[in-house]
């Protein structure tokens, strides 16, 4: 499976995500700052990267669902939100952001379990 819109570039603690149709669109999957104006203005690349990564998770869920119609992850992904919680850190509370990531990771866990069930 290849993500249709993005390419993930694993680089340890400094991973990035790249838009396939525009290699100049490179967004961070790590957060650089938590101080001062960074809270208001410094999360642009990270927020776009997290939204793109969530889109990759949604695309993979759709693919698995097309192969196995019984696959039904517990949390719904729409745009940059899991259920009603945004994966974007800017203008969000840490509690709501953490819950969004928890839900996203739970859906990823379901994807992994689904792939392991197919192998057995």
Biotite code that builds the C-alpha atoms (Angstrom):
import biotite.structure as struc

atoms = struc.array([
    struc.Atom([0.000, 0.000, 0.000], chain_id="A", res_id=1, res_name="UNK", atom_name="CA", element="C"),
    struc.Atom([1.224, 3.491, -0.878], chain_id="A", res_id=2, res_name="UNK", atom_name="CA", element="C"),
    struc.Atom([-0.307, 6.587, 0.648], chain_id="A", res_id=3, res_name="UNK", atom_name="CA", element="C"),
    struc.Atom([-1.927, 8.484, -2.228], chain_id="A", res_id=4, res_name="UNK", atom_name="CA", element="C"),
    struc.Atom([-1.257, 12.063, -1.114], chain_id="A", res_id=5, res_name="UNK", atom_name="CA", element="C"),
    struc.Atom([1.787, 11.952, 1.149], chain_id="A", res_id=6, res_name="UNK", atom_name="CA", element="C"),
    struc.Atom([5.138, 10.265, 1.687], chain_id="A", res_id=7, res_name="UNK", atom_name="CA", element="C"),
    struc.Atom([6.360, 9.787, 5.245], chain_id="A", res_id=8, res_name="UNK", atom_name="CA", element="C"),
    struc.Atom([10.086, 10.450, 5.709], chain_id="A", res_id=9, res_name="UNK", atom_name="CA", element="C"),
    struc.Atom([11.145, 8.664, 8.913], chain_id="A", res_id=10, res_name="UNK", atom_name="CA", element="C"),
    struc.Atom([14.142, 10.516, 10.340], chain_id="A", res_id=11, res_name="UNK", atom_name="CA", element="C"),
    struc.Atom([14.189, 9.498, 13.997], chain_id="A", res_id=12, res_name="UNK", atom_name="CA", element="C"),
    struc.Atom([13.111, 12.352, 16.250], chain_id="A", res_id=13, res_name="UNK", atom_name="CA", element="C"),
    struc.Atom([12.901, 14.699, 13.259], chain_id="A", res_id=14, res_name="UNK", atom_name="CA", element="C"),
    struc.Atom([10.548, 12.832, 10.916], chain_id="A", res_id=15, res_name="UNK", atom_name="CA", element="C"),
    struc.Atom([8.707, 14.692, 8.208], chain_id="A", res_id=16, res_name="UNK", atom_name="CA", element="C"),
    struc.Atom([5.850, 14.189, 5.786], chain_id="A", res_id=17, res_name="UNK", atom_name="CA", element="C"),
    struc.Atom([6.036, 15.255, 2.139], chain_id="A", res_id=18, res_name="UNK", atom_name="CA", element="C"),
    struc.Atom([3.179, 16.009, -0.238], chain_id="A", res_id=19, res_name="UNK", atom_name="CA", element="C"),
    struc.Atom([3.472, 13.730, -3.286], chain_id="A", res_id=20, res_name="UNK", atom_name="CA", element="C"),
    struc.Atom([2.374, 16.235, -5.924], chain_id="A", res_id=21, res_name="UNK", atom_name="CA", element="C"),
    struc.Atom([4.578, 19.047, -4.551], chain_id="A", res_id=22, res_name="UNK", atom_name="CA", element="C"),
    struc.Atom([7.931, 17.972, -3.104], chain_id="A", res_id=23, res_name="UNK", atom_name="CA", element="C"),
    struc.Atom([8.393, 21.504, -1.729], chain_id="A", res_id=24, res_name="UNK", atom_name="CA", element="C"),
    struc.Atom([5.582, 20.912, 0.773], chain_id="A", res_id=25, res_name="UNK", atom_name="CA", element="C"),
    struc.Atom([7.514, 19.312, 3.618], chain_id="A", res_id=26, res_name="UNK", atom_name="CA", element="C"),
    struc.Atom([5.983, 19.394, 7.086], chain_id="A", res_id=27, res_name="UNK", atom_name="CA", element="C"),
    struc.Atom([7.405, 18.393, 10.444], chain_id="A", res_id=28, res_name="UNK", atom_name="CA", element="C"),
    struc.Atom([6.139, 15.485, 12.501], chain_id="A", res_id=29, res_name="UNK", atom_name="CA", element="C"),
    struc.Atom([7.909, 16.888, 15.541], chain_id="A", res_id=30, res_name="UNK", atom_name="CA", element="C"),
    struc.Atom([7.305, 19.982, 17.606], chain_id="A", res_id=31, res_name="UNK", atom_name="CA", element="C"),
    struc.Atom([10.165, 22.433, 18.036], chain_id="A", res_id=32, res_name="UNK", atom_name="CA", element="C"),
    struc.Atom([8.936, 24.841, 20.682], chain_id="A", res_id=33, res_name="UNK", atom_name="CA", element="C"),
    struc.Atom([6.583, 25.196, 23.603], chain_id="A", res_id=34, res_name="UNK", atom_name="CA", element="C"),
    struc.Atom([7.445, 28.709, 24.729], chain_id="A", res_id=35, res_name="UNK", atom_name="CA", element="C"),
    struc.Atom([6.085, 32.217, 24.227], chain_id="A", res_id=36, res_name="UNK", atom_name="CA", element="C"),
    struc.Atom([4.810, 33.098, 20.792], chain_id="A", res_id=37, res_name="UNK", atom_name="CA", element="C"),
    struc.Atom([5.542, 29.551, 19.612], chain_id="A", res_id=38, res_name="UNK", atom_name="CA", element="C"),
    struc.Atom([2.199, 28.567, 21.079], chain_id="A", res_id=39, res_name="UNK", atom_name="CA", element="C"),
    struc.Atom([0.461, 31.046, 18.764], chain_id="A", res_id=40, res_name="UNK", atom_name="CA", element="C"),
    struc.Atom([2.636, 31.088, 15.657], chain_id="A", res_id=41, res_name="UNK", atom_name="CA", element="C"),
    struc.Atom([5.229, 28.316, 15.824], chain_id="A", res_id=42, res_name="UNK", atom_name="CA", element="C"),
    struc.Atom([3.167, 25.206, 15.178], chain_id="A", res_id=43, res_name="UNK", atom_name="CA", element="C"),
    struc.Atom([2.275, 25.747, 11.504], chain_id="A", res_id=44, res_name="UNK", atom_name="CA", element="C"),
    struc.Atom([4.530, 23.064, 10.038], chain_id="A", res_id=45, res_name="UNK", atom_name="CA", element="C"),
    struc.Atom([3.831, 20.632, 12.888], chain_id="A", res_id=46, res_name="UNK", atom_name="CA", element="C"),
    struc.Atom([0.058, 21.136, 12.656], chain_id="A", res_id=47, res_name="UNK", atom_name="CA", element="C"),
    struc.Atom([0.077, 20.600, 8.892], chain_id="A", res_id=48, res_name="UNK", atom_name="CA", element="C"),
    struc.Atom([2.266, 17.536, 9.348], chain_id="A", res_id=49, res_name="UNK", atom_name="CA", element="C"),
    struc.Atom([-0.048, 16.051, 11.972], chain_id="A", res_id=50, res_name="UNK", atom_name="CA", element="C"),
    struc.Atom([-3.102, 16.691, 9.797], chain_id="A", res_id=51, res_name="UNK", atom_name="CA", element="C"),
    struc.Atom([-1.320, 15.050, 6.840], chain_id="A", res_id=52, res_name="UNK", atom_name="CA", element="C"),
    struc.Atom([-0.320, 12.065, 8.987], chain_id="A", res_id=53, res_name="UNK", atom_name="CA", element="C"),
    struc.Atom([-3.920, 11.687, 10.143], chain_id="A", res_id=54, res_name="UNK", atom_name="CA", element="C"),
    struc.Atom([-4.962, 11.712, 6.480], chain_id="A", res_id=55, res_name="UNK", atom_name="CA", element="C"),
    struc.Atom([-2.527, 8.837, 5.907], chain_id="A", res_id=56, res_name="UNK", atom_name="CA", element="C"),
    struc.Atom([-4.131, 6.899, 8.754], chain_id="A", res_id=57, res_name="UNK", atom_name="CA", element="C"),
    struc.Atom([-7.583, 7.564, 7.271], chain_id="A", res_id=58, res_name="UNK", atom_name="CA", element="C"),
    struc.Atom([-6.429, 6.442, 3.792], chain_id="A", res_id=59, res_name="UNK", atom_name="CA", element="C"),
    struc.Atom([-5.003, 3.233, 5.238], chain_id="A", res_id=60, res_name="UNK", atom_name="CA", element="C"),
    struc.Atom([-8.242, 2.600, 7.139], chain_id="A", res_id=61, res_name="UNK", atom_name="CA", element="C"),
    struc.Atom([-10.203, 3.063, 3.909], chain_id="A", res_id=62, res_name="UNK", atom_name="CA", element="C"),
    struc.Atom([-7.908, 0.607, 2.128], chain_id="A", res_id=63, res_name="UNK", atom_name="CA", element="C"),
    struc.Atom([-8.232, -2.012, 4.872], chain_id="A", res_id=64, res_name="UNK", atom_name="CA", element="C"),
    struc.Atom([-12.018, -1.510, 4.881], chain_id="A", res_id=65, res_name="UNK", atom_name="CA", element="C"),
    struc.Atom([-12.103, -2.104, 1.093], chain_id="A", res_id=66, res_name="UNK", atom_name="CA", element="C"),
    struc.Atom([-10.294, -5.424, 1.599], chain_id="A", res_id=67, res_name="UNK", atom_name="CA", element="C"),
    struc.Atom([-12.155, -6.377, 4.775], chain_id="A", res_id=68, res_name="UNK", atom_name="CA", element="C"),
    struc.Atom([-15.628, -4.803, 5.038], chain_id="A", res_id=69, res_name="UNK", atom_name="CA", element="C"),
    struc.Atom([-15.909, -5.987, 8.644], chain_id="A", res_id=70, res_name="UNK", atom_name="CA", element="C"),
    struc.Atom([-13.024, -3.709, 9.685], chain_id="A", res_id=71, res_name="UNK", atom_name="CA", element="C"),
    struc.Atom([-14.436, -0.897, 11.783], chain_id="A", res_id=72, res_name="UNK", atom_name="CA", element="C"),
    struc.Atom([-11.995, 1.185, 13.837], chain_id="A", res_id=73, res_name="UNK", atom_name="CA", element="C"),
    struc.Atom([-13.439, 2.677, 17.020], chain_id="A", res_id=74, res_name="UNK", atom_name="CA", element="C"),
    struc.Atom([-12.936, 6.357, 16.194], chain_id="A", res_id=75, res_name="UNK", atom_name="CA", element="C"),
    struc.Atom([-14.108, 8.357, 13.166], chain_id="A", res_id=76, res_name="UNK", atom_name="CA", element="C"),
    struc.Atom([-11.568, 10.510, 11.303], chain_id="A", res_id=77, res_name="UNK", atom_name="CA", element="C"),
    struc.Atom([-12.780, 13.599, 9.429], chain_id="A", res_id=78, res_name="UNK", atom_name="CA", element="C"),
    struc.Atom([-10.384, 16.270, 8.147], chain_id="A", res_id=79, res_name="UNK", atom_name="CA", element="C"),
    struc.Atom([-7.895, 17.034, 10.953], chain_id="A", res_id=80, res_name="UNK", atom_name="CA", element="C"),
    struc.Atom([-10.096, 15.579, 13.695], chain_id="A", res_id=81, res_name="UNK", atom_name="CA", element="C"),
    struc.Atom([-10.545, 12.239, 15.388], chain_id="A", res_id=82, res_name="UNK", atom_name="CA", element="C"),
    struc.Atom([-14.113, 12.288, 16.617], chain_id="A", res_id=83, res_name="UNK", atom_name="CA", element="C"),
    struc.Atom([-14.394, 15.960, 17.666], chain_id="A", res_id=84, res_name="UNK", atom_name="CA", element="C"),
    struc.Atom([-10.749, 16.339, 18.762], chain_id="A", res_id=85, res_name="UNK", atom_name="CA", element="C"),
    struc.Atom([-8.206, 18.077, 16.521], chain_id="A", res_id=86, res_name="UNK", atom_name="CA", element="C"),
    struc.Atom([-4.658, 16.791, 16.023], chain_id="A", res_id=87, res_name="UNK", atom_name="CA", element="C"),
    struc.Atom([-3.549, 20.388, 15.510], chain_id="A", res_id=88, res_name="UNK", atom_name="CA", element="C"),
    struc.Atom([-1.806, 21.824, 18.548], chain_id="A", res_id=89, res_name="UNK", atom_name="CA", element="C"),
    struc.Atom([-2.219, 25.513, 17.748], chain_id="A", res_id=90, res_name="UNK", atom_name="CA", element="C"),
    struc.Atom([-5.338, 27.048, 19.367], chain_id="A", res_id=91, res_name="UNK", atom_name="CA", element="C"),
    struc.Atom([-6.051, 23.730, 21.098], chain_id="A", res_id=92, res_name="UNK", atom_name="CA", element="C"),
    struc.Atom([-5.792, 22.629, 24.724], chain_id="A", res_id=93, res_name="UNK", atom_name="CA", element="C"),
    struc.Atom([-3.259, 19.988, 25.656], chain_id="A", res_id=94, res_name="UNK", atom_name="CA", element="C"),
    struc.Atom([-6.034, 17.790, 27.053], chain_id="A", res_id=95, res_name="UNK", atom_name="CA", element="C"),
    struc.Atom([-8.048, 17.821, 23.814], chain_id="A", res_id=96, res_name="UNK", atom_name="CA", element="C"),
    struc.Atom([-4.914, 17.392, 21.674], chain_id="A", res_id=97, res_name="UNK", atom_name="CA", element="C"),
    struc.Atom([-3.759, 14.466, 23.804], chain_id="A", res_id=98, res_name="UNK", atom_name="CA", element="C"),
    struc.Atom([-7.165, 12.829, 23.475], chain_id="A", res_id=99, res_name="UNK", atom_name="CA", element="C"),
    struc.Atom([-7.010, 13.241, 19.672], chain_id="A", res_id=100, res_name="UNK", atom_name="CA", element="C"),
    struc.Atom([-3.610, 11.514, 19.593], chain_id="A", res_id=101, res_name="UNK", atom_name="CA", element="C"),
    struc.Atom([-4.825, 8.769, 21.922], chain_id="A", res_id=102, res_name="UNK", atom_name="CA", element="C"),
    struc.Atom([-7.751, 8.078, 19.594], chain_id="A", res_id=103, res_name="UNK", atom_name="CA", element="C"),
    struc.Atom([-5.512, 8.174, 16.519], chain_id="A", res_id=104, res_name="UNK", atom_name="CA", element="C"),
    struc.Atom([-3.084, 5.698, 18.113], chain_id="A", res_id=105, res_name="UNK", atom_name="CA", element="C"),
    struc.Atom([-5.993, 3.441, 19.051], chain_id="A", res_id=106, res_name="UNK", atom_name="CA", element="C"),
    struc.Atom([-7.096, 3.359, 15.409], chain_id="A", res_id=107, res_name="UNK", atom_name="CA", element="C"),
    struc.Atom([-3.500, 2.577, 14.369], chain_id="A", res_id=108, res_name="UNK", atom_name="CA", element="C"),
    struc.Atom([-3.497, -0.253, 16.900], chain_id="A", res_id=109, res_name="UNK", atom_name="CA", element="C"),
    struc.Atom([-6.631, -1.628, 15.232], chain_id="A", res_id=110, res_name="UNK", atom_name="CA", element="C"),
    struc.Atom([-4.892, -1.403, 11.840], chain_id="A", res_id=111, res_name="UNK", atom_name="CA", element="C"),
    struc.Atom([-1.910, -3.365, 13.153], chain_id="A", res_id=112, res_name="UNK", atom_name="CA", element="C"),
    struc.Atom([-4.191, -5.983, 14.734], chain_id="A", res_id=113, res_name="UNK", atom_name="CA", element="C"),
    struc.Atom([-6.102, -6.298, 11.468], chain_id="A", res_id=114, res_name="UNK", atom_name="CA", element="C"),
    struc.Atom([-2.909, -6.889, 9.498], chain_id="A", res_id=115, res_name="UNK", atom_name="CA", element="C"),
    struc.Atom([-1.766, -9.515, 12.008], chain_id="A", res_id=116, res_name="UNK", atom_name="CA", element="C"),
    struc.Atom([-5.126, -11.297, 11.811], chain_id="A", res_id=117, res_name="UNK", atom_name="CA", element="C"),
    struc.Atom([-4.790, -11.526, 8.017], chain_id="A", res_id=118, res_name="UNK", atom_name="CA", element="C"),
    struc.Atom([-1.374, -13.174, 8.344], chain_id="A", res_id=119, res_name="UNK", atom_name="CA", element="C"),
    struc.Atom([-2.520, -15.843, 10.789], chain_id="A", res_id=120, res_name="UNK", atom_name="CA", element="C"),
])
